[in-house]
């Protein structure tokens, strides 16, 4: 027993799952272990002594053969992978030169890993085929940081996330910046007019309109709720500034349902639905090289040998592992069979191989492919066992990656908004292997009705033969593009743009194809509608052009009937006019009917529903012959063979002018939406042409009369236009001023009303006082506007009585004594003592003098105001006057002619911001006029003004 452990290498080599061969310079096998025999399909002793290339002639010319020759010639070690054709497996070989000319080769069967690589590659190719070749732009984003932001809001108690984001744009921008673009396909670069992924990442936020972010608030709510797929519309921009209307198909990739680390966003350009895009899926799977740990146990199952690979795999050093009992040390868990069964097989056959899970030093578990063989002494007694363990973590991860890639492939295939079919190339007939949801939804077929059938069966008959011929090129590796028309289950035709790309196996052979159909139905319908619109516009322009050449009404009506008959292919057309006096339709013109048709027809009363408001009346009506039985012309309609009448009402400004009538004699003749649209356009043109004709007739009759009248009224109109324009400008200014004047007291009232209800109790009296003052101010302003209106309408009654102007002025000053004492101005009243009483309305005259005095107070900042009564003669009569003179800024000479105009405010009023509406002087002048007097002004710009009220002296 001791001899075995003194030189355990030979036992280890014999039991190793790696094959070992030693060759002399003549390629004679000097040594081969059992694993080498199993690799070449022979017993080890059958290999020893024979020439390797003679025993295995299929190896000649392989990479392994070339490597062996190079090692023998150049004496350098080489690592190579090769395929053993007859056995159809792959192996890797490490070939080393020996000092005596021999070479040693170590072999390992890597077929399982190679097949896994091929499977992963095929899966990745299918995924890449869908993602890279798809016409839809796609972006893969990491939204984990963004989702964490939203979940943080929810944890903070925010229930209305869209509302919160709308109210906190800074937080929205900060959260949005957490979205990372992980991958994007060439179609996305083309969509945004950008070169590569780095450019897209650098300009990501600038490509997305801020309004688009706000429109996405509901989608952000979906993310916070944890939805895995949804669709919404956004607005983006290209790098050139072009606006993009996009429909986003948003879905979380399998495996990222909790983290949102991988989110697939398909971008469908809905502005034209013409662009094709491509998609890119990044997959990178790196397989770690699998190494083997060699562990030798004694008859007590204690570890005696623990090599470096075991140290690397399990984490324990050899000194820590040797002497430990294997079962408890590694906590081995059997997967392919239980421990008792494994021991039974090991005892019976001396060898057991299978997969287990074993514990590392850090407490984690590693999957292991274990090969265990018993060690016997010369007497055949079991003296230990050797285990060759391979870390298969990478293989497990590879299998997981394959499943994940397949899941992503299926997810993209099913969720893409483009119709997908995968096809086989069996017998040169494209058989459907798989179909996605978009194809089934568009065509109405079930999955069972499509899979297993040729996709050519679902094409319109005219497209089948070309599709069959094109598929022959597809299986040769050519990419196909072109339009095809699908037939849905209900018979509906679907125009599509087909892009078909070949699908390859690992050896590069075409095994099928991926067919991608983009629905062009809406685009085709839009093109047809656009053509019909263009045709209709051309027709209407032609009709309008002809009618515009007709000026007399009779010629216009005749031309209308001729054009409509030709354009709509109607044999008979009539045009009726409304007779206002008799309230009925009368014949105007006809075409295609009996020569004396106009003499045979009777007036048709206008129905009651056409006598009122016509805004909601259908202006086009189809009347079969049986609906016309009550018409006075019914018998004649029958004689003409009429099957249906199409009546198009001619209306302008809600007034019925007439009716355009189509006489249909073909019972099968129908009218669609395009005909109705054309008739509406014709009706507008005909109505305008008739009005033009009527106006032409009337204009010819009135031309001579109007010529003189126009000359006579031109000057008046010019004056009126100037006055109207000036009044409009003044009125606009008045509206602005009165709005300001009304708003100021209202604002103060609302402010102090709030203070009254919510403020301190001790401020209540002050608030009420201010509100009362502002209310009086508001009331006075409104009454001023109303008084002017009453003066215009003559609704203000005047009460004439004897009035002494000096007493009136002194009383006014006494009432304002407190206000005048606080004024910095010197107020002087110079009374003419010889004034007698005059007849007048005391209240109205008080208002005039008050207005003039207030104006002086408002515009005079320093100096004095003098009020003087007087007696003077002018215009051959006696006048009593009141003059108010101030030292204010005076009146601009340009403003002086207008100061008594209503609503007018001069330059000084606009610059100083003095209160007023421009009505005070107008009202004062109106009151003076009612007293037979007037108001005059003298002003020196910059030195003050003097306003004088003139009142005639008469019987008091």
ROGUDREN-847778 format. One record per residue (C-alpha): chain; x, y, z. Coordinates in steps of 0.5 Angstrom, whole numbers, plus 500, padded with zeros to 3 digits. Layout:
 chain  c1  c2  c3
     A   X   Y   Z
...
! end
This chain:
 chain  c1  c2  c3
     A 500 500 500
     A 506 505 502
     A 509 504 495
     A 503 507 492
     A 503 513 495
     A 510 514 495
     A 509 514 487
     A 502 516 486
     A 503 519 479
     A 502 513 475
     A 496 511 478
     A 493 518 477
     A 495 518 470
     A 492 511 469
     A 485 514 472
     A 485 521 469
     A 480 522 465
     A 485 526 460
     A 488 521 455
     A 496 521 455
     A 500 518 450
     A 508 518 449
     A 510 517 441
     A 517 516 439
     A 520 520 433
     A 517 515 428
     A 510 516 431
     A 510 509 435
     A 506 509 441
     A 510 508 447
     A 505 509 452
     A 498 510 452
     A 493 510 458
     A 486 508 459
     A 483 515 457
     A 487 515 451
     A 484 508 449
     A 477 510 450
     A 478 517 446
     A 481 513 440
     A 476 507 441
     A 481 502 442
     A 484 499 448
     A 490 502 451
     A 495 496 450
     A 492 496 442
     A 495 503 441
     A 502 501 445
     A 507 499 439
     A 503 501 433
     A 504 507 429
     A 499 513 431
     A 497 515 424
     A 497 508 421
     A 492 506 427
     A 488 512 426
     A 489 514 418
     A 483 519 419
     A 488 524 423
     A 493 525 418
     A 492 532 415
     A 488 535 421
     A 490 540 426
     A 492 535 431
     A 497 532 425
     A 500 538 423
     A 501 540 431
     A 505 534 432
     A 509 535 426
     A 511 542 428
     A 513 540 435
     A 517 534 433
     A 521 539 428
     A 521 545 432
     A 521 542 439
     A 516 547 442
     A 510 545 446
     A 503 547 442
     A 496 547 444
     A 491 545 439
     A 483 543 438
     A 481 538 433
     A 475 534 431
     A 476 526 430
     A 471 525 424
     A 469 517 425
     A 468 518 432
     A 464 525 431
     A 467 528 437
     A 472 534 439
     A 478 534 443
     A 484 538 445
     A 491 536 446
     A 497 539 449
     A 503 536 446
     A 510 537 449
     A 517 535 446
     A 521 531 450
     A 529 531 451
     A 530 524 447
     A 526 526 441
     A 520 523 443
     A 513 527 444
     A 508 527 450
     A 501 529 448
     A 495 530 453
     A 488 529 450
     A 481 531 453
     A 474 530 450
     A 471 537 449
     A 465 535 445
     A 460 537 450
     A 463 544 451
     A 464 544 443
     A 457 543 442
     A 455 547 448
     A 459 553 444
     A 455 551 438
     A 448 551 441
     A 450 558 444
     A 453 561 438
     A 446 558 434
     A 442 561 439
     A 446 568 439
     A 445 568 431
     A 438 567 431
     A 437 573 437
     A 442 577 433
     A 438 576 426
     A 432 578 429
     A 435 584 433
     A 440 586 428
     A 436 585 422
     A 429 588 424
     A 427 594 421
     A 424 597 427
     A 429 601 431
     A 431 598 438
     A 434 601 444
     A 436 597 450
     A 436 601 457
     A 438 600 464
     A 432 603 468
     A 434 600 475
     A 436 607 477
     A 430 610 475
     A 426 605 478
     A 429 606 484
     A 428 613 484
     A 420 612 483
     A 420 606 488
     A 423 612 493
     A 417 616 492
     A 412 611 493
     A 416 609 500
     A 416 616 501
     A 408 616 501
     A 407 619 494
     A 401 616 491
     A 400 621 485
     A 407 620 481
     A 405 623 475
     A 402 629 479
     A 409 629 483
     A 413 629 477
     A 409 634 473
     A 410 639 479
     A 417 637 481
     A 421 638 474
     A 428 638 477
     A 426 631 480
     A 424 629 474
     A 430 631 470
     A 434 628 476
     A 431 621 475
     A 431 621 468
     A 438 622 468
     A 439 615 471
     A 436 612 465
     A 442 609 461
     A 443 607 454
     A 446 600 454
     A 445 598 447
     A 442 601 440
     A 441 598 433
     A 444 601 427
     A 436 603 425
     A 436 607 432
     A 442 610 429
     A 439 612 423
     A 433 614 426
     A 436 619 430
     A 441 621 424
     A 447 619 429
     A 453 615 428
     A 454 610 434
     A 452 608 441
     A 457 613 444
     A 454 619 440
     A 447 616 442
     A 449 616 449
     A 452 623 449
     A 446 626 446
     A 441 622 449
     A 437 627 453
     A 438 633 447
     A 434 628 443
     A 428 627 447
     A 423 633 447
     A 422 636 454
     A 414 636 453
     A 415 628 451
     A 418 627 458
     A 411 630 461
     A 407 626 456
     A 411 620 459
     A 409 621 466
     A 403 616 466
     A 408 611 463
     A 413 612 469
     A 407 611 473
     A 407 604 470
     A 414 603 471
     A 413 604 479
     A 407 599 479
     A 412 594 476
     A 408 593 469
     A 413 589 464
     A 410 591 458
     A 406 597 455
     A 406 602 449
     A 405 609 449
     A 407 615 444
     A 412 620 445
     A 416 626 441
     A 423 626 440
     A 428 629 435
     A 434 627 430
     A 440 630 431
     A 438 635 425
     A 432 637 429
     A 427 633 425
     A 421 632 429
     A 419 624 430
     A 413 622 432
     A 414 615 436
     A 410 609 438
     A 414 606 444
     A 413 599 445
     A 416 598 452
     A 418 591 455
     A 422 588 461
     A 427 583 458
     A 427 576 462
     A 431 576 468
     A 430 583 469
     A 423 583 472
     A 425 586 479
     A 431 590 477
     A 429 593 470
     A 436 593 469
     A 435 590 462
     A 429 594 458
     A 427 593 451
     A 424 599 447
     A 422 598 440
     A 421 605 437
     A 416 605 431
     A 416 612 427
     A 408 613 426
     A 409 620 422
     A 410 616 416
     A 411 608 418
     A 416 608 412
     A 423 607 415
     A 426 601 417
     A 430 600 422
     A 435 595 425
     A 436 592 432
     A 442 590 436
     A 442 585 442
     A 449 585 445
     A 451 578 448
     A 457 576 450
     A 458 569 454
     A 465 568 456
     A 467 561 458
     A 472 559 463
     A 477 554 461
     A 475 548 465
     A 480 545 470
     A 481 538 473
     A 482 537 481
     A 486 531 483
     A 484 528 489
     A 487 521 492
     A 484 518 498
     A 487 512 502
     A 483 506 505
     A 480 510 510
     A 477 516 505
     A 482 521 508
     A 485 526 503
     A 492 524 501
     A 494 528 495
     A 491 535 493
     A 493 538 487
     A 494 546 485
     A 487 546 481
     A 484 543 487
     A 486 549 491
     A 484 554 486
     A 477 550 485
     A 476 549 493
     A 480 555 496
     A 483 550 501
     A 491 549 501
     A 494 542 500
     A 496 543 508
     A 489 544 510
     A 486 539 506
     A 490 533 507
     A 488 528 512
     A 481 531 512
     A 475 526 511
     A 473 528 504
     A 465 527 505
     A 465 531 511
     A 470 536 508
     A 467 538 501
     A 460 536 504
     A 458 532 497
     A 451 532 494
     A 450 527 489
     A 445 529 483
     A 445 524 478
     A 445 518 483
     A 445 518 491
     A 451 516 495
     A 449 509 496
     A 448 508 489
     A 454 511 487
     A 458 507 492
     A 455 500 489
     A 457 502 482
     A 464 504 484
     A 465 497 488
     A 462 493 483
     A 466 496 477
     A 472 500 480
     A 469 506 477
     A 464 511 477
     A 463 518 474
     A 457 523 475
     A 456 530 477
     A 456 533 484
     A 455 539 488
     A 461 540 493
     A 463 546 498
     A 468 551 498
     A 472 554 503
     A 468 560 503
     A 462 556 504
     A 459 556 497
     A 458 550 493
     A 461 549 486
     A 458 544 481
     A 463 538 479
     A 464 533 474
     A 467 527 478
     A 471 521 475
     A 472 516 481
     A 476 510 480
     A 479 505 486
     A 486 504 487
     A 488 496 488
     A 494 493 490
     A 498 487 487
     A 494 483 491
     A 487 486 489
     A 485 489 495
     A 483 496 495
     A 488 501 498
     A 484 508 496
     A 481 511 490
     A 483 517 486
     A 478 522 484
     A 479 527 478
     A 474 533 479
     A 472 538 473
     A 469 545 475
     A 463 545 471
     A 461 552 473
     A 462 555 466
     A 458 550 463
     A 452 551 468
     A 453 558 466
     A 453 557 459
     A 447 553 459
     A 443 558 463
     A 446 563 458
     A 443 559 452
     A 436 559 456
     A 436 566 457
     A 438 568 450
     A 433 563 447
     A 428 567 452
     A 430 574 449
     A 430 571 442
     A 422 569 444
     A 421 575 447
     A 423 579 442
     A 420 575 436
     A 413 575 440
     A 413 582 442
     A 416 586 436
     A 410 590 433
     A 413 587 426
     A 410 581 423
     A 415 575 423
     A 415 568 420
     A 421 563 421
     A 421 559 415
     A 425 552 413
     A 428 550 407
     A 425 543 406
     A 424 541 399
     A 425 548 397
     A 418 550 400
     A 418 555 405
     A 414 552 411
     A 412 556 417
     A 416 554 423
     A 414 559 428
     A 409 565 427
     A 409 571 432
     A 403 575 435
     A 403 581 431
     A 402 576 424
     A 396 573 428
     A 393 579 430
     A 394 582 423
     A 391 576 419
     A 386 573 424
     A 389 566 423
     A 391 562 429
     A 398 559 430
     A 395 552 428
     A 393 554 422
     A 399 558 420
     A 405 553 423
     A 407 547 418
     A 404 551 412
     A 407 554 406
     A 407 562 407
     A 406 563 400
     A 399 560 401
     A 397 566 405
     A 399 571 399
     A 394 574 394
     A 394 570 388
     A 398 575 384
     A 404 575 389
     A 405 567 390
     A 409 565 383
     A 414 571 384
     A 415 569 392
     A 416 562 390
     A 421 564 385
     A 424 569 390
     A 425 564 395
     A 430 560 391
     A 434 566 391
     A 433 566 399
     A 436 559 400
     A 442 561 396
     A 444 566 401
     A 441 572 398
     A 437 578 402
     A 430 579 399
     A 426 586 399
     A 420 588 396
     A 412 589 397
     A 407 583 398
     A 400 583 399
     A 397 578 405
     A 390 575 405
     A 387 575 412
     A 383 570 414
     A 376 574 413
     A 379 576 406
     A 382 583 407
     A 388 584 404
     A 394 587 407
     A 399 591 403
     A 406 589 407
     A 413 591 405
     A 417 584 406
     A 424 583 408
     A 427 576 408
     A 434 574 411
     A 437 567 410
     A 438 563 417
     A 445 559 418
     A 447 553 422
     A 454 553 425
     A 457 550 419
     A 454 556 415
     A 449 552 411
     A 442 556 410
     A 437 552 414
     A 431 557 413
     A 429 564 413
     A 426 570 417
     A 421 573 414
     A 419 580 417
     A 413 584 414
     A 411 591 415
     A 404 593 414
     A 403 598 409
     A 396 598 409
     A 395 605 412
     A 400 608 407
     A 397 605 401
     A 390 607 403
     A 393 614 405
     A 396 614 398
     A 390 612 395
     A 386 618 399
     A 391 623 397
     A 390 621 389
     A 383 622 390
     A 384 628 394
     A 388 631 388
     A 383 629 383
     A 377 632 386
     A 381 638 387
     A 383 638 380
     A 376 637 378
     A 374 643 383
     A 379 648 380
     A 377 646 373
     A 369 647 375
     A 371 654 378
     A 375 656 372
     A 370 655 368
     A 364 658 372
     A 369 664 373
     A 369 666 366
     A 361 666 366
     A 359 673 369
     A 351 673 367
     A 347 669 372
     A 343 665 366
     A 350 663 363
     A 353 661 370
     A 347 656 372
     A 347 653 365
     A 355 652 365
     A 354 649 372
     A 349 644 370
     A 354 642 364
     A 360 641 368
     A 356 637 374
     A 353 632 368
     A 360 631 365
     A 364 630 372
     A 359 625 375
     A 357 622 369
     A 350 624 371
     A 345 624 365
     A 340 630 367
     A 342 636 372
     A 337 641 374
     A 339 648 378
     A 333 651 382
     A 333 658 385
     A 329 660 391
     A 323 665 390
     A 323 669 396
     A 316 672 395
     A 313 665 394
     A 318 661 398
     A 319 656 393
     A 324 653 389
     A 323 655 381
     A 327 652 375
     A 333 656 374
     A 337 651 368
     A 337 644 366
     A 342 639 362
     A 340 632 359
     A 333 633 360
     A 327 634 355
     A 327 641 351
     A 321 644 354
     A 323 641 361
     A 323 648 364
     A 316 649 362
     A 313 643 365
     A 316 643 372
     A 312 646 377
     A 314 650 383
     A 316 646 389
     A 315 649 396
     A 321 650 401
     A 320 644 406
     A 319 647 413
     A 325 644 416
     A 329 649 411
     A 326 655 413
     A 330 656 419
     A 337 655 422
     A 341 651 417
     A 347 650 421
     A 345 643 423
     A 341 641 416
     A 344 635 412
     A 346 639 405
     A 346 633 401
     A 340 628 401
     A 339 622 397
     A 331 621 395
     A 329 615 391
     A 323 616 387
     A 318 613 392
     A 320 619 397
     A 318 624 391
     A 310 622 391
     A 308 628 394
     A 312 633 389
     A 308 637 384
     A 313 634 379
     A 312 627 381
     A 308 625 374
     A 314 628 370
     A 319 624 374
     A 316 618 372
     A 316 620 365
     A 323 621 365
     A 325 614 368
     A 327 617 374
     A 330 612 380
     A 333 617 385
     A 334 624 386
     A 340 627 389
     A 339 634 392
     A 345 638 394
     A 342 645 398
     A 346 651 396
     A 347 655 402
     A 351 661 404
     A 351 665 411
     A 345 660 413
     A 341 662 408
     A 338 658 402
     A 339 660 395
     A 337 654 391
     A 338 647 390
     A 343 643 385
     A 339 636 383
     A 342 630 380
     A 337 626 376
     A 339 618 376
     A 336 613 372
     A 340 608 373
     A 338 604 379
     A 345 601 381
     A 348 608 381
     A 351 609 388
     A 354 615 391
     A 360 614 396
     A 364 618 401
     A 368 621 395
     A 362 623 391
     A 359 627 397
     A 366 630 398
     A 366 632 391
     A 359 635 391
     A 360 639 397
     A 366 642 394
     A 362 643 388
     A 356 646 392
     A 361 651 395
     A 363 653 388
     A 356 653 385
     A 354 658 391
     A 359 663 390
     A 358 663 382
     A 351 664 383
     A 352 670 388
     A 357 672 383
     A 352 672 377
     A 347 675 381
     A 352 681 384
     A 354 682 376
     A 347 683 374
     A 345 687 380
     A 352 691 379
     A 350 692 371
     A 343 695 373
     A 346 700 379
     A 352 702 376
     A 350 708 373
     A 347 710 380
     A 353 708 384
     A 358 712 380
     A 355 718 382
     A 353 716 389
     A 360 713 390
     A 363 720 388
     A 359 723 393
     A 360 719 399
     A 368 718 398
     A 369 724 402
     A 364 722 407
     A 367 715 408
     A 374 717 408
     A 372 722 414
     A 368 717 417
     A 374 711 416
     A 378 716 420
     A 374 718 425
     A 372 710 426
     A 379 708 426
     A 381 714 431
     A 375 712 436
     A 377 705 435
     A 384 707 438
     A 381 711 443
     A 376 705 445
     A 381 700 446
     A 385 705 450
     A 379 706 454
     A 378 699 455
     A 385 698 458
     A 384 704 462
     A 377 702 465
     A 380 695 466
     A 385 697 470
     A 381 702 474
     A 376 697 476
     A 381 692 478
     A 385 696 483
     A 379 697 487
     A 377 690 486
     A 384 687 488
     A 384 692 494
     A 377 689 496
     A 379 682 496
     A 385 683 499
     A 382 686 505
     A 376 681 505
     A 381 676 506
     A 385 680 512
     A 378 681 515
     A 376 674 515
     A 383 671 517
     A 387 677 520
     A 387 680 527
     A 381 682 530
     A 384 689 532
     A 385 690 524
     A 378 689 523
     A 375 696 523
     A 381 699 519
     A 380 693 513
     A 372 695 513
     A 374 702 512
     A 379 701 507
     A 374 696 503
     A 368 702 504
     A 373 707 501
     A 375 702 495
     A 367 700 494
     A 365 708 493
     A 371 709 489
     A 369 703 484
     A 361 705 485
     A 364 712 482
     A 367 709 477
     A 362 705 474
     A 357 711 475
     A 361 715 471
     A 361 710 465
     A 353 710 466
     A 352 717 466
     A 356 718 460
     A 351 713 457
     A 345 716 460
     A 347 723 457
     A 348 720 450
     A 341 717 451
     A 338 723 454
     A 336 719 460
     A 339 724 465
     A 333 729 467
     A 336 736 469
     A 333 740 474
     A 334 747 473
     A 334 752 479
     A 337 759 481
     A 344 758 482
     A 350 762 485
     A 356 760 482
     A 360 763 488
     A 356 759 493
     A 357 753 489
     A 364 754 489
     A 365 756 496
     A 361 750 498
     A 365 745 494
     A 372 748 497
     A 369 747 504
     A 367 740 503
     A 374 739 501
     A 378 743 506
     A 381 737 510
     A 384 734 503
     A 386 741 501
     A 390 743 507
     A 394 736 506
     A 396 738 499
     A 402 742 498
     A 399 746 493
     A 397 753 495
     A 389 754 493
     A 386 761 492
     A 379 762 490
     A 378 769 487
     A 370 771 487
     A 367 776 482
     A 362 779 487
     A 357 782 482
     A 355 775 480
     A 347 774 480
     A 344 767 480
     A 343 763 473
     A 339 758 471
     A 342 751 472
     A 342 744 475
     A 346 744 481
     A 349 737 482
     A 351 737 474
     A 355 744 475
     A 358 741 481
     A 360 735 478
     A 363 739 472
     A 367 744 477
     A 369 738 481
     A 372 734 475
     A 376 740 473
     A 379 742 480
     A 381 734 481
     A 384 734 474
     A 388 740 476
     A 390 737 483
     A 392 730 480
     A 397 733 475
     A 400 739 479
     A 405 737 483
     A 408 744 486
     A 406 751 485
     A 398 753 486
     A 391 752 483
     A 387 759 482
     A 379 758 482
     A 376 765 479
     A 369 766 478
     A 368 772 473
     A 363 776 468
     A 364 777 461
     A 361 779 454
     A 362 775 448
     A 359 773 442
     A 354 778 443
     A 351 776 450
     A 353 776 457
     A 357 770 460
     A 358 768 467
     A 365 764 468
     A 369 759 472
     A 376 759 471
     A 381 754 474
     A 388 755 473
     A 394 751 475
     A 402 751 475
     A 402 743 472
     A 406 740 466
     A 401 743 461
     A 398 740 455
     A 402 737 449
     A 400 741 443
     A 398 735 439
     A 393 733 445
     A 390 739 446
     A 385 738 440
     A 383 731 443
     A 382 732 450
     A 374 733 450
     A 374 727 446
     A 371 721 449
     A 376 716 452
     A 382 720 450
     A 388 720 455
     A 393 725 453
     A 401 724 454
     A 401 727 461
     A 396 722 463
     A 400 716 460
     A 406 718 463
     A 404 720 470
     A 399 714 471
     A 394 719 474
     A 387 715 475
     A 382 716 470
     A 378 714 464
     A 378 719 459
     A 371 721 460
     A 371 726 465
     A 372 732 460
     A 367 729 455
     A 362 728 461
     A 363 736 463
     A 363 738 456
     A 356 734 455
     A 353 738 461
     A 356 744 459
     A 353 743 452
     A 346 742 456
     A 346 748 459
     A 348 752 453
     A 355 753 455
     A 362 750 453
     A 368 749 456
     A 375 752 453
     A 382 751 455
     A 388 755 455
     A 395 751 456
     A 402 753 455
     A 406 746 455
     A 411 746 461
     A 407 752 464
     A 400 750 466
     A 393 750 464
     A 387 754 465
     A 380 751 464
     A 374 756 463
     A 367 754 464
     A 362 758 460
     A 355 759 462
     A 350 764 459
     A 346 769 463
     A 339 768 462
     A 332 768 467
     A 334 765 473
! end
